[in-house]
Amino acid sequence: MVQSLGAKSAFAISKERFGGLLLIACCLLAFAWATLHLPSYTAFKNYPLTEGVSWQLFVNDLLMVLFFLMVGLELSNEAKQGAFRTLRAILLPFASACAGYICPALIYLFLVGGIGSPLGTGWAIVTATDIALALGLLSLCRRVPVSLKMFLLAVAIFDDVLAIITIAVFYTATVELAYVGLSLLITTLVFVLSYRQVKRPLLYVALGVALWFGLLQAGIHPVLAGVVIGIALSQSGCAIDHKTESLLQWVVTLLVLPLFALSNAGVSLADAFSSVALIDPVAVYVAVAMLVGKPLGVFGVVWLGVKLQQFELPEATNMLMVFAMSVFCSIGLTLSLFIGELSGLHNDHYKLGIVLAALVASLIGLALMQFATTQGNSVIKAGAGK
């Protein structure tokens, strides 16, 4: 989904934008379906494909591996010959992701009165970024530099890793340490093989399956196996022809991500706008923490790093583009909803805050990005005036 812009054709750009529109359409369909007839939507996502495996579980834990495989391939390619060739370049999105994780959590805890309050357990709801929706919306904007897409991708991946660690540490009753050790062992073996340039794709696939199983049994989201194998395939020098990579992008953009949105974004808003829900402050706390905290953390680190001349902006971008991108990071949606289910909050009113934050962030982010990419010389570039 994120390619070198110089190599893109108009057809490839159209495919990416169509994928973003399809993703949004599936989210809206899921919301409408769950609101109008929640029992049928619940039956759809919980439909048993086999014993112990529902449709939603199949999409989230298996199909999404393809998305993260693509993510791993693209990040590795950028690390070798693109935007993240140096450690210094990767430090900026990492620091931004960490600040974007901490700031909304602190704002939320300040608003609810601390971790000991009845609403304190929901602090992690506001820390997530929905990587699929953020990238899908960014793909709708014209003339967005590939470096900015890769920056958002890196921030979102680091953010997802932090979210998964949060779930494992704070919201997981039991973690199977034996399987954690097995997963670390397999991951180490994969990277040793890739470092030694072992060019056997089927071997990496087999190890990926074993890693997926180990992560699943450990209580860690198994889609991370896709990232590991994607990076290893690229770093090992395994030949992945353009046709295969293009097919993977088609499958992920037009099938996997829309199915993920349809199977996860359904939230019944039938009672969300009742007087009780609107009076309940948790929705406001969640929305404010996400809309203020995410841009404050993500963009704040970039702005400070550039001002102190410790970092440089992604190539061919300006401050307004990066700020617009940081607004997209306020879209938590699916992962935020998932964390909310684990948080133990006494009602579902927080879901309204998640939905409002995603809607407002989408509209503001699209408007700002459209302005930033069309103004050109009227926007101050990184380093101008220094």
Backbone torsions as a table, in degrees:
resi	resn	phi	psi	omega
1	MET	NA	-30.3	177.6
2	VAL	-110.6	110.1	-176.4
3	GLN	-123.0	174.7	173.4
4	SER	-69.1	124.5	-176.3
5	LEU	-63.7	-30.8	180.0
6	GLY	-63.4	-26.4	-177.8
7	ALA	-96.1	-3.1	-176.7
8	LYS	-81.0	141.6	170.6
9	SER	-96.3	168.6	176.5
10	ALA	-61.3	-31.9	179.7
11	PHE	-66.3	-40.9	179.6
12	ALA	-65.1	-39.3	178.2
13	ILE	-65.0	-42.2	178.8
14	SER	-61.7	-39.4	178.5
15	LYS	-61.4	-42.4	-178.4
16	GLU	-65.2	-43.2	179.7
17	ARG	-67.6	-39.7	178.1
18	PHE	-62.4	-39.0	177.3
19	GLY	-61.6	-40.5	177.5
20	GLY	-64.4	-42.9	177.8
21	LEU	-64.3	-40.9	178.8
22	LEU	-63.3	-38.5	179.1
23	LEU	-62.9	-46.3	179.1
24	ILE	-63.6	-42.1	179.5
25	ALA	-60.6	-40.3	179.1
26	CYS	-67.3	-36.2	176.4
27	CYS	-63.9	-45.9	179.8
28	LEU	-64.3	-39.3	178.0
29	LEU	-62.8	-41.7	179.5
30	ALA	-63.7	-43.4	177.8
31	PHE	-61.4	-47.1	-178.1
32	ALA	-63.5	-44.5	-178.9
33	TRP	-60.8	-49.3	-178.3
34	ALA	-65.9	-33.9	-179.1
35	THR	-73.7	-41.3	-176.9
36	LEU	-78.5	-35.8	-178.6
37	HIS	-153.2	80.7	-175.5
38	LEU	-59.8	-39.4	-178.5
39	PRO	-58.1	-41.6	-179.2
40	SER	-70.8	-35.5	177.5
41	TYR	-66.4	-42.2	177.8
42	THR	-62.0	-40.3	178.2
43	ALA	-65.2	-36.4	178.8
44	PHE	-63.3	-52.2	-175.2
45	LYS	-73.0	-24.2	179.5
46	ASN	-98.6	11.7	-178.5
47	TYR	-60.4	123.8	-175.8
48	PRO	-77.3	114.8	175.7
49	LEU	-78.3	-36.4	175.1
50	THR	-156.0	179.3	-176.4
51	GLU	-62.4	119.3	177.7
52	GLY	81.7	0.8	-178.2
53	VAL	-124.6	109.3	177.5
54	SER	-89.1	168.8	177.3
55	TRP	-59.8	-44.8	-178.6
56	GLN	-62.8	-41.1	178.9
57	LEU	-64.6	-39.2	178.1
58	PHE	-61.4	-44.1	180.0
59	VAL	-67.5	-49.0	-173.3
60	ASN	-70.8	-40.1	-172.8
61	ASP	-97.9	-15.9	-177.4
62	LEU	-119.2	-57.8	-178.5
63	LEU	-61.4	-37.6	-178.2
64	MET	-67.9	-13.4	173.5
65	VAL	-59.7	-35.8	179.3
66	LEU	-63.3	-40.1	177.6
67	PHE	-62.3	-46.4	-178.1
68	PHE	-73.1	-24.9	171.3
69	LEU	-63.6	-44.4	177.1
70	MET	-63.6	-40.1	177.5
71	VAL	-59.7	-45.5	179.6
72	GLY	-62.1	-42.8	177.7
73	LEU	-60.5	-45.8	-176.2
74	GLU	-70.3	-40.3	177.1
75	LEU	-63.5	-41.1	179.8
76	SER	-65.6	-41.8	177.4
77	ASN	-60.5	-41.9	178.6
78	GLU	-67.7	-33.4	179.7
79	ALA	-68.0	-33.2	-177.7
80	LYS	-82.5	-40.8	-172.6
81	GLN	-142.6	14.2	-175.8
82	GLY	-124.9	-135.1	-170.0
83	ALA	-73.1	-20.7	-173.1
84	PHE	-118.7	49.8	-177.4
85	ARG	-74.0	-22.3	-175.6
86	THR	-121.2	159.3	177.5
87	LEU	-61.7	-36.6	-179.5
88	ARG	-63.0	-35.5	-179.4
89	ALA	-68.8	-35.7	-178.6
90	ILE	-80.7	-19.9	179.8
91	LEU	-65.2	-34.0	-177.6
92	LEU	-65.1	-52.2	177.2
93	PRO	-63.8	-32.1	177.5
94	PHE	-65.1	-47.0	179.2
95	ALA	-64.4	-38.4	178.8
96	SER	-64.1	-41.5	179.4
97	ALA	-63.9	-41.7	179.7
98	CYS	-63.7	-44.9	178.8
99	ALA	-66.7	-36.5	177.6
100	GLY	-70.5	-15.8	174.9
101	TYR	-86.5	-42.9	-174.1
102	ILE	-76.5	-45.0	-173.1
103	CYS	-59.9	-51.1	179.5
104	PRO	-63.7	-33.8	178.3
105	ALA	-64.1	-43.4	179.4
106	LEU	-66.0	-40.7	178.7
107	ILE	-63.4	-43.7	179.2
108	TYR	-61.7	-46.9	-178.8
109	LEU	-64.8	-34.9	176.1
110	PHE	-64.4	-42.2	-177.4
111	LEU	-69.0	-37.7	-176.2
112	VAL	-88.1	-8.1	177.4
113	GLY	96.0	22.4	174.3
114	GLY	103.2	170.0	-175.4
115	ILE	-66.9	-23.0	-178.2
116	GLY	-83.9	-4.8	-179.4
117	SER	-75.2	163.2	179.0
118	PRO	-58.9	-25.5	180.0
119	LEU	-95.9	-0.9	-174.3
120	GLY	-62.2	-29.3	-177.7
121	THR	-68.2	-12.2	-178.9
122	GLY	-90.5	12.2	-174.2
123	TRP	-59.2	-34.0	-175.8
124	ALA	-76.9	-13.3	179.0
125	ILE	-57.2	-37.4	-171.8
126	VAL	-87.2	-0.3	-174.9
127	THR	-91.2	-10.9	-170.4
128	ALA	-86.3	152.6	170.5
129	THR	-124.8	127.7	178.6
130	ASP	-81.5	98.8	-173.5
131	ILE	-60.7	-37.4	-177.9
132	ALA	-67.5	-47.7	-178.5
133	LEU	-70.5	-39.3	179.8
134	ALA	-61.7	-46.2	178.8
135	LEU	-69.4	-36.1	177.9
136	GLY	-61.9	-43.2	178.5
137	LEU	-68.5	-40.1	179.1
138	LEU	-62.0	-32.6	-179.7
139	SER	-68.8	-16.8	178.6
140	LEU	-77.9	-16.9	-177.6
141	CYS	-85.8	139.5	179.6
142	ARG	-79.9	150.8	171.8
143	ARG	56.5	34.2	175.1
144	VAL	-82.2	123.8	-179.7
145	PRO	-60.9	142.7	179.3
146	VAL	-61.9	-29.7	179.4
147	SER	-63.1	-34.1	178.9
148	LEU	-72.3	-37.1	175.8
149	LYS	-62.6	-42.8	179.6
150	MET	-67.4	-33.9	177.6
151	PHE	-65.1	-46.6	176.9
152	LEU	-61.4	-41.2	179.1
153	LEU	-60.1	-45.6	-179.3
154	ALA	-65.4	-44.7	178.1
155	VAL	-59.0	-45.7	-177.7
156	ALA	-66.0	-37.3	178.9
157	ILE	-66.9	-46.8	176.4
158	PHE	-59.8	-39.4	178.9
159	ASP	-62.4	-42.9	178.9
160	ASP	-64.0	-39.5	178.3
161	VAL	-62.9	-42.6	177.2
162	LEU	-62.7	-39.5	179.0
163	ALA	-65.0	-41.8	-179.9
164	ILE	-65.7	-40.1	176.1
165	ILE	-62.7	-40.1	178.7
166	THR	-61.2	-46.4	179.3
167	ILE	-60.8	-43.5	-177.8
168	ALA	-65.8	-38.6	-174.7
169	VAL	-85.6	-43.5	-171.0
170	PHE	-103.9	-23.0	-173.6
171	TYR	-124.7	16.0	176.9
172	THR	-114.9	123.6	-177.3
173	ALA	-65.3	-44.7	-178.7
174	THR	-136.7	138.9	173.9
175	VAL	-119.9	125.4	-178.4
176	GLU	-80.6	100.9	-174.5
177	LEU	-63.8	-32.0	179.5
178	ALA	-62.7	-42.3	179.7
179	TYR	-74.5	-30.0	173.0
180	VAL	-61.2	-44.9	177.2
181	GLY	-62.4	-41.6	177.8
182	LEU	-62.0	-42.1	-179.9
183	SER	-64.1	-41.5	177.7
184	LEU	-64.3	-38.5	179.0
185	LEU	-64.2	-44.8	179.8
186	ILE	-65.3	-42.3	179.2
187	THR	-61.1	-42.9	178.0
188	THR	-61.6	-44.3	179.0
189	LEU	-61.4	-42.0	179.9
190	VAL	-59.8	-46.5	-177.0
191	PHE	-73.7	-29.5	174.1
192	VAL	-65.2	-43.8	178.6
193	LEU	-63.4	-41.7	180.0
194	SER	-68.4	-36.6	178.1
195	TYR	-64.8	-34.0	178.5
196	ARG	-84.9	7.5	176.0
197	GLN	60.5	38.2	175.2
198	VAL	-74.8	114.8	-172.9
199	LYS	-101.4	71.2	177.6
200	ARG	-132.0	88.4	-175.6
201	PRO	-54.7	-39.6	-178.2
202	LEU	-65.0	-32.3	177.6
203	LEU	-64.9	-42.9	178.8
204	TYR	-65.7	-37.7	177.8
205	VAL	-63.1	-44.2	179.1
206	ALA	-62.3	-43.7	177.6
207	LEU	-66.2	-32.8	177.4
208	GLY	-64.6	-41.1	177.0
209	VAL	-62.7	-43.8	178.7
210	ALA	-63.8	-39.7	179.1
211	LEU	-66.5	-41.3	177.5
212	TRP	-57.3	-46.1	-179.9
213	PHE	-64.8	-42.7	-179.2
214	GLY	-63.4	-43.3	178.8
215	LEU	-64.6	-41.2	179.7
216	LEU	-61.1	-46.2	-179.6
217	GLN	-70.4	-25.4	-179.6
218	ALA	-76.8	-15.5	-176.4
219	GLY	91.3	14.0	178.1
220	ILE	-107.6	144.0	-175.8
221	HIS	-59.7	123.6	-172.0
222	PRO	-72.7	-11.8	-179.0
223	VAL	-64.7	-18.6	177.0
224	LEU	-59.7	-22.9	176.8
225	ALA	-59.5	-34.0	179.0
226	GLY	-62.9	-42.4	178.7
227	VAL	-62.2	-46.2	-178.4
228	VAL	-59.9	-47.1	-177.6
229	ILE	-70.4	-37.2	177.5
230	GLY	-60.6	-46.1	177.9
231	ILE	-63.4	-43.3	-177.9
232	ALA	-64.5	-42.5	179.2
233	LEU	-60.3	-42.6	-179.3
234	SER	-70.4	-45.0	-177.0
235	GLN	-68.9	-28.3	-178.1
236	SER	-77.9	-12.5	-179.3
237	GLY	85.1	12.8	176.2
238	CYS	-60.3	132.4	-177.6
239	ALA	-73.0	117.1	174.6
240	ILE	-118.4	104.6	-174.0
241	ASP	-69.5	163.8	-176.1
242	HIS	-62.3	-36.0	-179.2
243	LYS	-63.3	-43.8	179.6
244	THR	-66.3	-43.3	179.6
245	GLU	-64.7	-40.7	178.6
246	SER	-64.1	-40.2	178.0
247	LEU	-63.1	-41.8	178.3
248	LEU	-61.0	-42.2	179.4
249	GLN	-64.5	-40.0	177.5
250	TRP	-62.0	-47.8	-177.2
251	VAL	-62.3	-44.0	-178.3
252	VAL	-69.1	-47.9	-174.3
253	THR	-69.4	-40.5	-172.2
254	LEU	-104.0	-6.1	-179.4
255	LEU	-128.3	-59.3	-172.2
256	VAL	-63.6	-52.5	-176.9
257	LEU	-65.7	-43.4	175.4
258	PRO	-60.7	-40.1	178.0
259	LEU	-65.6	-37.3	177.2
260	PHE	-61.8	-46.1	179.6
261	ALA	-63.4	-44.6	-178.7
262	LEU	-63.5	-34.7	-175.2
263	SER	-86.8	-12.0	-174.5
264	ASN	-123.8	-26.1	-171.3
265	ALA	-83.7	-4.6	-177.4
266	GLY	-70.1	111.3	176.4
267	VAL	-129.3	126.7	179.1
268	SER	-73.3	118.7	177.9
269	LEU	-99.4	12.5	-176.6
270	ALA	-59.1	-38.5	-179.0
271	ASP	-104.6	-1.3	-174.2
272	ALA	-69.2	-28.5	-176.2
273	PHE	-102.1	16.8	174.9
274	SER	-70.6	164.2	-178.7
275	SER	-60.9	-36.1	179.8
276	VAL	-65.7	-43.7	-179.0
277	ALA	-66.7	-38.6	-177.9
278	LEU	-71.7	-29.6	178.1
279	ILE	-75.9	-33.9	-179.1
280	ASP	-60.0	120.6	-174.9
281	PRO	-73.9	-12.1	-174.4
282	VAL	-61.3	-33.5	178.5
283	ALA	-63.8	-42.0	178.4
284	VAL	-67.0	-42.1	179.8
285	TYR	-60.1	-44.6	-179.5
286	VAL	-64.5	-47.5	-177.7
287	ALA	-62.9	-45.4	-178.9
288	VAL	-64.9	-44.7	-178.7
289	ALA	-61.1	-40.1	-178.9
290	MET	-73.1	-45.1	-175.3
291	LEU	-71.9	-30.7	179.9
292	VAL	-94.6	-45.7	-172.9
293	GLY	-67.3	-42.1	-178.3
294	LYS	-63.4	-54.6	177.9
295	PRO	-61.8	-37.0	179.6
296	LEU	-59.9	-43.7	-179.2
297	GLY	-74.3	-52.8	-175.4
298	VAL	-65.4	-52.8	-178.0
299	PHE	-73.4	-34.7	-178.8
300	GLY	-58.6	-41.5	178.7
301	VAL	-65.5	-42.2	179.3
302	VAL	-63.3	-49.0	-178.4
303	TRP	-59.7	-46.5	-178.7
304	LEU	-66.5	-42.1	-179.8
305	GLY	-63.0	-39.6	178.7
306	VAL	-70.7	-42.3	179.9
307	LYS	-61.9	-37.3	179.4
308	LEU	-84.9	2.1	179.1
309	GLN	59.1	32.6	175.8
310	GLN	-93.2	-24.8	-178.9
311	PHE	-136.4	165.1	173.4
312	GLU	-120.2	149.4	176.8
313	LEU	-65.5	153.8	173.5
314	PRO	-53.5	147.7	-174.6
315	GLU	-55.2	137.6	175.0
316	ALA	65.0	25.0	178.2
317	THR	-117.5	171.9	173.6
318	ASN	-133.9	175.5	-175.5
319	MET	-62.1	-38.7	-178.3
320	LEU	-66.5	-37.2	175.7
321	MET	-61.1	-44.3	-178.6
322	VAL	-67.1	-37.9	177.6
323	PHE	-64.4	-43.0	177.3
324	ALA	-60.6	-41.0	177.5
325	MET	-62.3	-38.7	-179.5
326	SER	-66.6	-28.6	176.3
327	VAL	-66.5	-39.4	176.7
328	PHE	-59.3	-27.3	179.4
329	CYS	-67.8	-13.0	177.2
330	SER	-74.6	-8.6	-178.9
331	ILE	-84.4	101.9	179.7
332	GLY	-96.4	-47.6	176.0
333	LEU	39.6	-101.3	-167.9
334	THR	-60.7	-48.2	-179.5
335	LEU	-69.6	-35.7	176.5
336	SER	-63.2	-42.3	177.7
337	LEU	-62.9	-39.1	179.2
338	PHE	-64.3	-46.0	178.9
339	ILE	-64.3	-37.1	178.7
340	GLY	-59.6	-37.5	178.2
341	GLU	-64.3	-27.9	-178.8
342	LEU	-89.4	-13.4	-169.4
343	SER	-75.2	-23.3	179.5
344	GLY	81.6	16.3	175.9
345	LEU	-63.5	148.3	-168.9
346	HIS	-73.7	-15.6	176.1
347	ASN	-146.5	178.5	-176.0
348	ASP	-98.2	15.4	-175.8
349	HIS	-66.3	-23.1	177.3
350	TYR	-60.3	-25.0	-179.3
351	LYS	-62.7	-34.1	177.2
352	LEU	-62.3	-40.2	177.8
353	GLY	-63.7	-39.7	178.3
354	ILE	-63.5	-45.5	-179.2
355	VAL	-64.7	-44.4	179.8
356	LEU	-63.2	-42.8	179.3
357	ALA	-61.4	-43.4	179.5
358	ALA	-63.7	-41.6	-179.2
359	LEU	-66.7	-48.7	-179.3
360	VAL	-64.6	-43.7	179.8
361	ALA	-62.8	-38.4	179.2
362	SER	-63.4	-47.6	-177.5
363	LEU	-67.0	-46.6	-179.8
364	ILE	-66.4	-43.5	-179.7
365	GLY	-61.8	-44.1	178.7
366	LEU	-63.0	-43.8	-179.4
367	ALA	-64.3	-45.9	-179.6
368	LEU	-65.2	-42.3	-178.7
369	MET	-67.4	-39.4	178.0
370	GLN	-61.8	-42.4	178.5
371	PHE	-65.2	-46.5	-176.4
372	ALA	-63.3	-37.1	-176.2
373	THR	-85.9	-10.4	179.3
374	THR	-104.5	-17.5	-176.8
375	GLN	-79.5	-32.1	176.6
376	GLY	61.8	-112.0	-172.5
377	ASN	-69.5	-14.1	-179.5
378	SER	-77.9	-11.4	178.6
379	VAL	-101.9	134.3	-178.4
380	ILE	-68.6	123.1	-179.7
381	LYS	-79.1	161.6	177.8
382	ALA	-60.7	129.1	177.3
383	GLY	89.0	-7.5	179.8
384	ALA	-68.8	138.7	177.2
385	GLY	82.1	2.6	179.6
386	LYS	-85.5	NA	NA
